[in-house]
């Protein structure tokens, strides 16, 4: 499948201190970044909560980041806040560059004059392609002739099915990366110091989180909705979680959702109650493994 991700914010970091500087800002080891792979990483604050979820790549003389479009007003200022005497320049390329992603075991053959890099954006093997924004329409046309184009509605359904958190839904300034199941791909526990590392490391040592992102299904096949509060079956007065994203999966024939559930209630197979804001409508919900099957 083909995804046009050109609306994402795209930044370029140059300067002699770029690697050292960014390594102190993100949860992955920037020294391993290269032009063949889009590396997921988190930008967190001193309390370990998310400021951004980004993908990083690097060339011989620059580092490149991309993130959800909603982060365009905040990501660059967040990074520049920690620039003191560093030889680093951050440039916004959002309007200059187009970004495409294709899910496939091997990189597409077209357009063969541009370089693909591996990326895992939807929970499966994929490839990123960056090109000039002036060529966006032509390249999309060429790629769409080789594989089906997944529009925003399609992409939203797929990412929920795959259990992939999204900024503004599952990922906010109140969430710690481990709670959003980002630890395996986006956190390097062996790297050097970075802002928020103490909180992240302490959570790993304790092995506990206050809440966890879970897969949810409706046992009554009724529609689920973001914002629905979750309670235990035994005590419908006590809120133990909430739904962040929901969709009807046509592939699975189910009403599915992502949501956070508090510790002690978030084991697979646990049954919950879901109620809308007015508490006038409730239904039975079960926690299932991610990705949805």
Residue frames relative to the residue before (quaternion, step in Angstrom):
aa qw qx qy qz dx dy dz
X 1.0000 0.0000 0.0000 0.0000 0.00 0.00 0.00
X 0.3146 -0.7462 0.5656 0.1558 3.53 -1.17 0.72
X 0.0831 -0.7814 0.6183 0.0147 3.55 -1.00 0.95
X 0.2303 -0.7408 0.6152 0.1401 3.56 -0.93 0.92
X 0.0435 -0.8318 0.5518 -0.0424 3.57 -0.31 1.32
X 0.2649 0.8296 -0.4630 0.1649 3.55 1.23 0.46
X 0.6171 0.5603 -0.3639 0.4157 3.61 1.14 -0.35
X 0.4897 0.6690 -0.4361 0.3500 3.62 1.22 -0.14
X 0.5036 -0.6126 0.5021 0.3450 3.56 -1.19 0.53
X 0.0849 -0.7990 0.5952 -0.0039 3.57 -0.94 0.98
X 0.0576 -0.8156 0.5753 -0.0211 3.56 -0.71 1.13
X 0.1734 -0.7537 0.6232 0.1163 3.55 -1.22 0.60
X 0.1498 -0.7738 0.6116 0.0695 3.56 -0.92 0.98
X 0.0028 -0.7803 0.6250 -0.0212 3.56 -0.87 1.00
X 0.5262 0.6259 -0.4710 0.3309 3.56 -1.30 0.21
X 0.6479 -0.5796 0.3482 0.3509 3.53 -1.15 0.68
X 0.7403 0.4135 -0.2294 0.4778 3.61 1.09 -0.62
X 0.3390 0.8010 -0.4589 0.1814 3.59 1.27 0.05
X 0.6811 0.4850 -0.3050 0.4559 3.62 0.87 -0.90
X 0.6733 0.4878 -0.3009 0.4671 3.58 0.84 -0.96
X 0.6544 0.5224 -0.3171 0.4453 3.58 0.92 -0.88
X 0.7244 0.4375 -0.2670 0.4611 3.59 0.67 -1.07
X 0.5967 0.5711 -0.3676 0.4273 3.58 1.09 -0.61
X 0.6761 0.4751 -0.2892 0.4833 3.58 1.18 -0.48
X 0.6775 0.4971 -0.2743 0.4675 3.56 1.32 -0.05
X 0.7893 0.3146 -0.1382 0.5089 3.60 1.11 -0.62
X 0.5944 -0.6320 0.4028 0.2918 3.54 -1.30 0.49
X 0.6794 0.4211 -0.2957 0.5231 3.63 1.25 -0.07
X 0.5484 -0.6139 0.4595 0.3335 3.55 -1.28 0.44
X 0.3205 -0.7893 0.4981 0.1620 3.55 -0.27 1.31
X 0.5505 0.6250 -0.3936 0.3892 3.62 1.17 -0.44
X 0.6839 0.4673 -0.2850 0.4824 3.59 1.20 -0.40
X 0.4621 0.6894 -0.4479 0.3326 3.60 1.25 -0.09
X 0.0355 0.7973 -0.6001 0.0551 3.56 -1.05 0.80
X 0.6597 -0.5400 0.3697 0.3696 3.55 -1.33 0.03
X 0.6428 0.5517 -0.3153 0.4278 3.60 1.27 -0.06
X 0.7845 0.2607 -0.1009 0.5535 3.57 1.26 -0.26
X 0.2694 -0.7142 0.6206 0.1793 3.58 -1.08 0.78
X 0.1735 -0.8389 0.5145 0.0376 3.56 -0.24 1.34
X 0.3341 -0.7461 0.5345 0.2146 3.62 -0.67 1.02
X 0.0898 0.7829 -0.6100 0.0829 3.57 -1.07 0.74
X 0.3345 -0.7277 0.5636 0.2023 3.53 -1.28 0.40
X 0.2236 -0.6950 0.6631 0.1652 3.51 -1.24 0.63
X 0.0042 -0.8252 0.5632 -0.0430 3.59 -0.57 1.14
X 0.4701 -0.6523 0.5062 0.3119 3.55 -1.26 0.31
X 0.7538 -0.4030 0.2622 0.4479 3.59 -1.28 -0.01
X 0.6759 0.4655 -0.2898 0.4925 3.59 1.21 -0.39
X 0.5659 -0.6351 0.3634 0.3799 3.57 1.31 0.17
X 0.5387 0.6209 -0.4104 0.3948 3.59 1.25 0.11
X 0.6190 -0.6173 0.3652 0.3201 3.52 -1.14 0.74
X 0.1591 -0.7216 0.6648 0.1097 3.49 -1.20 0.82
X 0.7859 -0.1080 0.0935 0.6016 3.59 1.17 -0.58
X 0.1992 -0.6999 0.6650 0.1682 3.50 -1.38 0.37
X 0.0202 -0.8438 0.5315 -0.0720 3.58 -0.50 1.21
X 0.2700 -0.6845 0.6357 0.2331 3.50 -1.43 0.12
X 0.1731 -0.8138 0.5541 0.0272 3.56 -0.87 1.05
X 0.0619 0.7443 -0.6647 0.0191 3.55 -1.14 0.75
X 0.1874 -0.8004 0.5630 0.0848 3.58 -1.22 0.28
X 0.2116 -0.7146 0.6499 0.1492 3.52 -1.30 0.57
X 0.7440 -0.3927 0.2720 0.4672 3.58 -1.24 -0.13
X 0.8253 0.2301 -0.0922 0.5074 3.59 1.03 -0.69
X 0.7804 0.2507 -0.1528 0.5521 3.61 1.22 0.21
X 0.2563 -0.7066 0.6320 0.1889 3.52 -1.38 0.32
X 0.1761 -0.7968 0.5742 0.0670 3.55 -0.98 0.88
X 0.0904 -0.7769 0.6225 0.0284 3.56 -1.05 0.89
X 0.0130 0.7583 -0.6486 -0.0640 3.53 -1.22 0.50
X 0.0222 -0.7917 0.6090 -0.0423 3.55 -1.14 0.74
X 0.7246 -0.4212 0.3143 0.4459 3.56 -1.31 0.21
X 0.6047 -0.6074 0.3865 0.3407 3.56 -1.04 0.84
X 0.6063 0.5784 -0.3583 0.4116 3.60 1.09 -0.62
X 0.6619 0.5163 -0.3005 0.4528 3.58 1.23 -0.41
X 0.4020 0.7428 -0.4703 0.2558 3.60 1.20 -0.02
X 0.6903 0.4655 -0.3240 0.4492 3.68 0.84 -0.70
X 0.7895 0.3927 -0.1686 0.4405 3.60 1.05 -0.68
X 0.6108 0.6117 -0.3702 0.3402 3.61 0.99 -0.70
X 0.6916 0.4675 -0.2978 0.4632 3.60 0.75 -0.96
X 0.6645 0.4775 -0.3292 0.4712 3.66 0.84 -0.79
X 0.6089 0.5526 -0.3580 0.4425 3.62 1.04 -0.71
X 0.6851 0.4614 -0.2911 0.4828 3.60 0.90 -0.84
X 0.6862 0.5034 -0.2915 0.4367 3.58 0.87 -0.93
X 0.5256 0.6430 -0.4034 0.3841 3.58 1.20 -0.40
X 0.7454 0.3874 -0.2036 0.5028 3.56 1.13 -0.69
X 0.4758 0.6220 -0.4640 0.4140 3.58 1.24 0.29
X 0.0471 -0.8069 0.5888 -0.0004 3.57 -0.61 1.13
X 0.7932 -0.1089 0.1004 0.5907 3.58 0.30 -1.23
X 0.3621 0.7626 -0.4631 0.2701 3.56 1.26 0.46
X 0.3876 -0.6788 0.5745 0.2427 3.53 -1.14 0.75
X 0.3850 0.6887 -0.5030 0.3528 3.54 0.30 1.34
X 0.0588 -0.7631 0.6425 0.0389 3.54 -1.05 0.84
X 0.1698 -0.7835 0.5936 0.0705 3.56 -0.90 0.98
X 0.0626 -0.8112 0.5808 -0.0276 3.56 -0.68 1.16
X 0.3585 -0.7278 0.5503 0.1973 3.57 -0.95 0.93
X 0.1054 -0.8137 0.5715 0.0146 3.56 -0.63 1.20
X 0.2939 0.8204 -0.4656 0.1541 3.58 1.28 0.14
X 0.7299 0.4131 -0.2388 0.4896 3.58 0.98 -0.80
X 0.6656 0.5364 -0.2939 0.4276 3.58 1.20 -0.51
X 0.7843 0.3253 -0.1417 0.5089 3.57 1.06 -0.80
X 0.2546 -0.7013 0.6425 0.1751 3.50 -1.28 0.64
X 0.1400 -0.7897 0.5940 0.0630 3.58 -1.13 0.66
X 0.0476 -0.7892 0.6123 -0.0076 3.55 -0.83 1.07
X 0.1083 -0.7689 0.6258 0.0734 3.54 -1.24 0.55
X 0.0794 -0.7845 0.6146 0.0210 3.56 -0.99 0.88
X 0.2790 -0.7354 0.5898 0.1828 3.59 -0.89 0.91
X 0.3135 0.7146 -0.5514 0.2950 3.53 -0.57 1.24
X 0.5366 -0.6213 0.4584 0.3403 3.57 -1.15 0.57
X 0.7774 0.1861 -0.1136 0.5901 3.58 1.14 -0.57
X 0.5887 -0.5912 0.4167 0.3610 3.56 -1.15 0.61
X 0.5491 -0.6200 0.4463 0.3389 3.62 -1.01 0.76
X 0.5268 -0.6521 0.4533 0.3030 3.56 -1.15 0.60
X 0.7630 0.3053 -0.1662 0.5450 3.57 1.17 -0.53
X 0.6012 -0.2601 -0.7556 -0.0033 1.53 -2.02 1.48
X 0.4440 -0.7658 0.4048 0.2295 3.59 -0.61 1.14
X 0.6090 0.5607 -0.3743 0.4179 3.62 1.19 -0.13
X 0.6858 0.4465 -0.2768 0.5037 3.60 1.29 -0.15
X 0.4681 -0.7030 0.4791 0.2391 3.57 -1.22 0.58
X 0.2515 -0.7489 0.5989 0.1315 3.54 -0.89 1.01
X 0.0763 -0.7758 0.6202 0.0875 3.57 -1.20 0.48
X 0.5713 -0.6249 0.4212 0.3252 3.55 -1.06 0.84
X 0.0965 0.7791 -0.6138 0.0830 3.56 -1.10 0.73
X 0.1808 -0.7616 0.6139 0.1019 3.55 -1.16 0.66
X 0.0562 0.8462 -0.5219 0.0915 3.55 0.20 1.30
X 0.7839 0.2602 -0.1309 0.5483 3.59 1.12 -0.58
X 0.6745 -0.5383 0.2908 0.4132 3.56 1.07 0.73
X 0.7244 0.3240 -0.2242 0.5657 3.57 1.24 0.31
X 0.6758 -0.4926 0.3510 0.4213 3.55 -1.25 0.40
X 0.1267 0.7977 -0.5783 0.1150 3.55 -0.88 0.95
X 0.3164 -0.7400 0.5733 0.1539 3.51 -1.39 0.11
X 0.2565 -0.7575 0.5862 0.1295 3.55 -1.06 0.88
X 0.0577 -0.7710 0.6332 0.0359 3.51 -1.20 0.64
X 0.1246 -0.7746 0.6179 0.0507 3.56 -0.84 1.05
X 0.0580 0.7911 -0.6036 0.0798 3.55 -0.88 0.98
X 0.6611 -0.4745 0.3841 0.4361 3.54 -1.29 0.11
X 0.5446 -0.6264 0.4490 0.3308 3.57 -1.01 0.80
X 0.5912 0.5827 -0.3625 0.4237 3.60 1.14 -0.54
X 0.7230 0.4160 -0.2338 0.4995 3.59 1.19 -0.54
X 0.3373 0.7979 -0.4604 0.1942 3.56 1.31 -0.01
X 0.7112 0.4690 -0.2782 0.4437 3.59 0.68 -1.06
X 0.6643 0.5088 -0.3086 0.4524 3.57 0.94 -0.87
X 0.6791 0.4829 -0.2962 0.4669 3.58 0.89 -0.91
X 0.6356 0.5197 -0.3376 0.4603 3.59 0.96 -0.78
X 0.6349 0.5286 -0.3277 0.4584 3.57 1.01 -0.79
X 0.6649 0.5051 -0.3003 0.4611 3.58 0.95 -0.88
X 0.6901 0.4749 -0.2811 0.4682 3.56 0.93 -0.92
X 0.6447 0.5338 -0.3239 0.4410 3.58 1.00 -0.77
X 0.6007 0.5515 -0.3548 0.4574 3.57 1.22 -0.40
X 0.7037 0.4509 -0.2530 0.4873 3.57 1.26 -0.43
X 0.8013 0.0354 0.0138 0.5971 3.60 1.12 -0.65
X 0.6009 -0.6043 0.3835 0.3558 3.58 -1.13 0.58
X 0.4106 -0.7010 0.5351 0.2314 3.55 -1.06 0.86
X 0.2071 -0.7656 0.6013 0.0967 3.56 -0.84 1.06
X 0.2608 -0.7923 0.5337 0.1393 3.59 -0.34 1.25
X 0.7479 -0.4140 0.2498 0.4548 3.65 -1.22 0.13
X 0.6368 0.5170 -0.3384 0.4611 3.62 1.01 -0.72
X 0.6460 0.5131 -0.2942 0.4826 3.55 1.00 -0.90
X 0.6697 0.5103 -0.2970 0.4505 3.58 0.92 -0.95
X 0.6426 0.5227 -0.3263 0.4555 3.58 1.01 -0.78
X 0.6532 0.4995 -0.3204 0.4703 3.58 0.95 -0.82
X 0.6638 0.5129 -0.3110 0.4467 3.59 0.92 -0.89
X 0.6918 0.4828 -0.3071 0.4405 3.59 0.80 -0.92
X 0.6216 0.5068 -0.3488 0.4849 3.63 1.10 -0.58
X 0.6344 0.5274 -0.3271 0.4608 3.59 0.94 -0.84
X 0.7224 0.4288 -0.2340 0.4894 3.57 1.03 -0.79
X 0.4607 -0.7115 0.4288 0.3126 3.58 1.26 -0.09
X 0.3937 0.7327 -0.4631 0.3061 3.58 1.18 0.60
X 0.3444 -0.7547 0.5160 0.2133 3.63 -0.62 1.04
X 0.1983 -0.7820 0.5862 0.0744 3.54 -1.14 0.72
X 0.5491 -0.6153 0.4500 0.3425 3.55 -1.09 0.73
X 0.7718 0.3079 -0.2560 0.4939 3.56 -0.94 0.93
X 0.7074 0.3425 -0.2380 0.5706 3.56 1.27 -0.23
X 0.8161 0.1294 -0.0403 0.5617 3.58 0.20 -1.30
X 0.7423 0.3597 -0.1879 0.5333 3.57 1.14 -0.65
X 0.1664 0.7622 -0.6037 0.1639 3.55 -0.65 1.20
X 0.6911 -0.4796 0.3508 0.4114 3.55 -1.31 0.04
X 0.6420 0.5133 -0.3249 0.4678 3.60 1.27 -0.06
X 0.6525 0.5413 -0.2938 0.4414 3.59 1.29 -0.18
X 0.2997 -0.7055 0.6144 0.1871 3.55 -1.11 0.81
X 0.6066 -0.6252 0.3348 0.3593 3.64 -0.78 0.96
X 0.6323 0.5447 -0.3431 0.4310 3.60 0.96 -0.80
X 0.6230 0.5532 -0.3367 0.4387 3.59 1.05 -0.73
X 0.7191 0.4302 -0.2298 0.4950 3.58 1.17 -0.65
X 0.5175 -0.6742 0.3878 0.3568 3.59 1.27 0.38
X 0.4219 0.7231 -0.4491 0.3120 3.59 1.11 0.66
X 0.4389 0.7476 -0.4348 0.2437 3.59 1.24 -0.23
X 0.6842 0.5238 -0.3122 0.4001 3.61 0.76 -0.99
X 0.7916 0.3313 -0.1621 0.4871 3.58 0.86 -0.92
X 0.8173 0.3364 -0.1241 0.4510 3.59 0.94 -0.82
X 0.7076 0.3929 -0.2682 0.5225 3.61 1.24 0.11
X 0.1351 -0.7568 0.6364 0.0632 3.55 -0.97 0.96
X 0.2489 -0.8185 0.5032 0.1220 3.57 -0.25 1.28
X 0.6718 0.5113 -0.2945 0.4478 3.60 1.23 -0.31
X 0.5367 0.6489 -0.4057 0.3554 3.61 1.21 -0.20
X 0.6651 -0.5077 0.3726 0.4013 3.56 -1.31 0.09
X 0.7701 -0.3984 0.2608 0.4246 3.52 -1.38 -0.02
X 0.0704 0.7522 -0.6546 0.0274 3.51 -1.25 0.62
X 0.6557 -0.5067 0.3728 0.4175 3.56 -1.21 0.39
X 0.8114 0.2387 -0.1998 0.4946 3.57 -0.79 1.05
X 0.4215 0.7429 -0.4503 0.2600 3.59 1.27 -0.12
X 0.6228 0.5752 -0.3548 0.3943 3.59 0.93 -0.85
X 0.6662 0.4946 -0.3024 0.4692 3.58 0.92 -0.89
X 0.6616 0.5110 -0.3063 0.4554 3.60 0.89 -0.95
X 0.6776 0.4906 -0.2912 0.4641 3.60 0.90 -0.91
X 0.6424 0.5255 -0.3248 0.4535 3.58 0.98 -0.82
X 0.6407 0.5195 -0.3241 0.4632 3.57 1.03 -0.75
X 0.6338 0.5198 -0.3320 0.4668 3.59 1.03 -0.74
X 0.6702 0.5061 -0.3048 0.4491 3.58 0.91 -0.88
X 0.6893 0.4675 -0.2837 0.4753 3.59 1.01 -0.76
X 0.2994 -0.7827 0.4916 0.2367 3.56 1.17 -0.63
X 0.6711 0.4858 -0.2912 0.4784 3.56 1.23 0.27
X 0.0929 -0.7541 0.6458 0.0745 3.53 -1.22 0.61
X 0.5571 -0.6179 0.4349 0.3445 3.57 -1.12 0.58
X 0.7818 0.0052 0.0232 0.6231 3.54 1.18 -0.64
X 0.1694 -0.7854 0.5893 0.0851 3.56 -1.26 0.34
X 0.4715 -0.6468 0.5179 0.3020 3.57 -1.10 0.73
X 0.0606 -0.8264 0.5584 -0.0405 3.56 -0.71 1.14
X 0.4328 -0.6290 0.5692 0.3051 3.50 -1.36 0.31
X 0.0939 -0.8081 0.5815 0.0008 3.57 -0.94 0.94
X 0.0531 -0.7824 0.6190 0.0433 3.56 -1.07 0.72
X 0.4498 -0.6672 0.5244 0.2782 3.54 -1.18 0.63
X 0.3405 -0.7512 0.5308 0.1947 3.58 -0.74 1.03
X 0.6952 0.4314 -0.2659 0.5099 3.58 1.26 -0.33
X 0.4067 -0.7322 0.4384 0.3261 3.56 1.37 0.02
X 0.4040 0.6815 -0.4993 0.3508 3.55 1.11 0.72
X 0.6128 -0.5774 0.3851 0.3779 3.61 -1.13 0.56
X 0.2551 -0.7385 0.6075 0.1428 3.54 -1.10 0.83
X 0.1319 -0.8115 0.5675 0.0451 3.59 -1.11 0.56
X 0.5582 -0.5865 0.4745 0.3454 3.53 -1.17 0.72
X 0.7474 0.3660 -0.2893 0.4731 3.55 -1.00 0.86
X 0.4860 0.6566 -0.4381 0.3752 3.58 1.25 -0.25
X 0.3170 -0.7480 0.5464 0.2036 3.58 -0.83 0.92
X 0.2828 -0.7636 0.5651 0.1327 3.54 -1.11 0.78
X 0.0487 -0.7818 0.6216 0.0069 3.53 -1.02 0.87
X 0.5649 -0.5613 0.4578 0.3952 3.56 -1.27 0.21
X 0.6191 -0.5454 0.4090 0.3899 3.56 -1.23 0.43
X 0.7080 0.4874 -0.2571 0.4416 3.56 1.03 -0.82
X 0.8002 0.1382 -0.0562 0.5809 3.58 1.13 -0.58
X 0.1325 -0.8412 0.5226 0.0404 3.55 0.02 1.30
X 0.5647 0.5911 -0.3884 0.4252 3.59 1.26 0.04
X 0.7166 0.4388 -0.2412 0.4856 3.59 1.12 -0.63
X 0.3032 -0.7641 0.5449 0.1652 3.56 -0.59 1.16
X 0.0774 -0.8130 0.5769 0.0115 3.57 -0.84 1.01
X 0.8192 -0.0169 -0.0029 0.5732 3.58 1.22 0.17
X 0.2015 -0.7686 0.5930 0.1305 3.55 -1.31 -0.10
X 0.4652 -0.6584 0.5211 0.2805 3.56 -1.23 0.53
X 0.2432 -0.7933 0.5464 0.1140 3.57 -0.93 0.93
X 0.7857 0.0012 0.0234 0.6182 3.62 1.10 -0.72
X 0.0066 0.8040 -0.5940 0.0262 3.57 -1.08 0.70
X 0.0674 0.7819 -0.6154 0.0731 3.55 -1.16 0.63
X 0.3864 -0.6385 0.5828 0.3214 3.55 -1.27 0.24
X 0.2700 -0.7647 0.5670 0.1443 3.56 -0.69 1.10
X 0.3047 -0.7637 0.5419 0.1740 3.56 -0.49 1.18
X 0.6116 0.5582 -0.3473 0.4401 3.58 1.09 -0.65
X 0.7614 0.3580 -0.1859 0.5075 3.57 0.95 -0.90
X 0.3385 -0.7484 0.4995 0.2754 3.57 1.20 -0.47
X 0.6040 0.5485 -0.3399 0.4679 3.57 1.13 0.71
X 0.4131 -0.6213 0.5941 0.3006 3.49 -1.38 0.32
X 0.0192 0.8267 -0.5581 0.0691 3.58 -0.50 1.17
X 0.0515 -0.7982 0.6001 0.0118 3.55 -1.24 0.42
X 0.2930 -0.6766 0.6328 0.2363 3.49 -1.42 0.22
X 0.1607 0.7962 -0.5725 0.1119 3.56 -1.05 0.67
X 0.4634 -0.6588 0.5179 0.2880 3.53 -1.27 0.36
X 0.0504 -0.7791 0.6249 -0.0026 3.53 -1.00 0.95
X 0.4948 -0.7003 0.4384 0.2695 3.56 -0.87 0.98
X 0.6558 -0.5137 0.3993 0.3828 3.51 -1.31 0.53
X 0.7412 0.3633 -0.2979 0.4794 3.53 -1.02 0.89
X 0.7672 0.2794 -0.1594 0.5549 3.55 1.29 -0.28
X 0.6697 0.5723 -0.2781 0.3830 3.61 1.24 -0.15
X 0.3454 0.7228 -0.5222 0.2925 3.59 1.07 0.66
X 0.5741 -0.5807 0.4474 0.3647 3.57 -1.13 0.70
X 0.7530 0.3468 -0.2829 0.4824 3.55 -0.91 0.95
X 0.5211 0.6362 -0.4147 0.3895 3.57 1.26 -0.26
X 0.2571 -0.7638 0.5734 0.1473 3.55 -0.98 0.86
X 0.1171 -0.7965 0.5932 0.0031 3.51 -1.00 1.00
X 0.3639 -0.6679 0.5863 0.2788 3.51 -1.37 0.03
X 0.1624 -0.7782 0.6002 0.0876 3.56 -1.04 0.81
X 0.0130 -0.8039 0.5943 -0.0196 3.59 -0.88 0.93
X 0.4647 -0.6630 0.5024 0.3033 3.58 -1.06 0.69
X 0.7579 -0.4156 0.2494 0.4366 3.55 -1.30 0.19
X 0.7087 0.4500 -0.2613 0.4765 3.59 1.05 -0.68
X 0.3574 -0.7553 0.4607 0.2992 3.57 1.39 -0.25
X 0.4450 0.7002 -0.4496 0.3310 3.58 1.20 0.43
X 0.7742 0.2380 -0.1262 0.5727 3.56 1.21 -0.42
X 0.0571 0.7969 -0.5984 0.0604 3.56 -0.80 0.96
X 0.0372 -0.7885 0.6136 0.0203 3.52 -1.24 0.47
X 0.5455 -0.6163 0.4659 0.3248 3.53 -1.30 0.36
X 0.0808 -0.7928 0.6035 -0.0265 3.54 -0.94 1.02
X 0.1581 -0.7846 0.5935 0.0850 3.55 -1.07 0.74
X 0.4034 -0.6847 0.5521 0.2522 3.58 -1.10 0.76
X 0.0381 -0.8021 0.5956 -0.0226 3.57 -0.84 1.05
X 0.6269 -0.5509 0.3972 0.3816 3.56 -1.28 0.33
X 0.2917 -0.7220 0.6007 0.1812 3.51 -1.27 0.57
X 0.5100 -0.2073 -0.8336 0.0454 1.52 -2.00 1.53
X 0.6403 -0.5343 0.3885 0.3920 3.56 -1.27 0.40
X 0.1005 -0.7870 0.6075 0.0384 3.55 -1.04 0.79
